[in-house]
Amino acid sequence: MMVTEKASIYYYSNLPVHQLAPEDLLSEVSNFSVVPEDWVLIVMDIEKSTQAVRYKMHRDINRIATESIMATLNEMKLLNPDIAIPFFYGGDGASLLIPGAYLQQIRLMLDDFRYHIYTNYFLNLRVGFLAIKDIYERGHAIKLARLSHHRHFSIPVALGDGLKAGERLIKDRLVNERKEPSQRMYVDTEGVSCSWQSIKFQKTSNRTLCFIVSLRDLSQQASTLAGINQKIASIFGNYPERTIFPIKYLERKNKISAIYLQQMKFPNPLNWEYLVVKVLGKYYFRWFQRGRDFAEKLSTSILPTLYDGDYADILIGTKEQIATFIGHLQMLENKGILFFGSFISHQAIIKCSMNIDENKTIYLLDGGEGGFTSAAKVIKPKMRKD
């Protein structure tokens, strides 16, 4: 079926938002729709990010990756507020899909953003673009679905190897020269807030598991990912309850107050609400409706999950639960079905948030002591040996 150019730009906006558990979404391939050929994959990657992390610039790296997404979303709102675009956050970079009709404007904005990053952080943000048509002509595929993450927002779920293949092709030719900015210079990254709140668990209780899964047999991609999520449900509980971040951990040492004040950015420290939050701390989020609403939204808007062809997630559970799940992944790896990397710690870190619009704020979660970065160090050598 032919897709007109006008219909194509609203491709992602018009996808149904599935109110399903991930295992149910993935169990039915008809829930997924082919990305139009006239869309474009954008990949942003911070040059020498590993070295920058060694120099304790990990917070700058995470903020830049978050701002690169926010800048693109804000620019798209200016160009056409009715267009939704899927994005995939990677910690030291990001990938997005946009309609090709807006490529030139987005490219110019990102040139300015790259200049801003270099002048403020002395880091090179490399940016590359690849038409989806070119990915398809190389024999790869990309299908997307929108999965409801509670009622606050939806996340993209990708099937096929097209995103990963496109990222590899782009990274081979990423732009790293520093261009002079356009006359505009200003890039809108409004909506990003970074609080870096570390939530520690007692060593005798829960812990976090960061894991990354990369499938070897893509012909069974959907069913394998569905099976992994079914296993998660059997161990950690059903969706969406298992994705709710326990508010009791956010109340410890008034972490929730710090996140709230960081996000609200009260201009005047004598503001009545600012003073009430500072005095009451966690009790503000129990006694006041505005506080209760924020606590509920925060606990259901923390987003570690990434489905970009691979699968990355964070689970919070007991030592026994995590050991059972890792044993399941190990069994699948031994059968040659997938590669996986995992890392366990006794803390979780809410790094940055993105205020997508008035009612949608996404909080980005990682594990302690490196989290996903540490898990990636486990899986990458396995994949190189293959």
MOMO-V555783 format. One line per field, one symbol per residue. phi: phi as a letter, one per 30 degrees, with the letter a starting at -180 (. if undefined). psi: psi as a letter, one per 30 degrees, with the letter a starting at -180 (. if undefined). A space follows every 50 residues. Layout:
phi->???
psi->???
This chain:
phi->.dcddddddcededddcdcbdeddeddbdddcbddedddbccbbbddhdd ddddcicddddddddddddddddddddddaddccbdbbdciclabbcbdd dcdddddddddddddddddcbhbcccbbbbdeeddddcicbbbbbccdch cdacbdbccjcdddddddddddbddbdcddddddidbdcejcbbchdccc cddccdbcccbbbbdccddceddddddddddeddccjddcedcddedddd ddhhedddddddddhddbdceddeddddddiddedccceedddddddddc bdbcdbcbjcbbabbcadeddddddddddddddddidacbbbacbcabbd dbbbddaecbbccccbddhjhddddddddddddddd
psi->kkkleeeefgeeefkkjkilkeeeeffjfffkkkkkfglkkkkkkjkhee eeeeghgeeeeeeeeeeeeeeeeeeeeeejffkkkkljkgegalklklkf fgeeeeeeefeeeeeeeefefhkjjkklkkkeeeeefgglkkkllkkkjb gelllkkkllgeeeeeeeeeffhkkgljlklafeekkjgkfkkjfhjkjk kkffbllkjklkkkkejffgeeeeeeeeeeeeefefllkgeffkkkfeef fkgheeeeeeeeefhkfjfgkeeeeeeeefbffegefkeeeeeeeeeefg gkjfkjjheakklkkkaleeeeeeeeeeeeeeeffgelklklkklgllkj dlljjeaegjkkkkklllheceeeeefeeeeeeef.
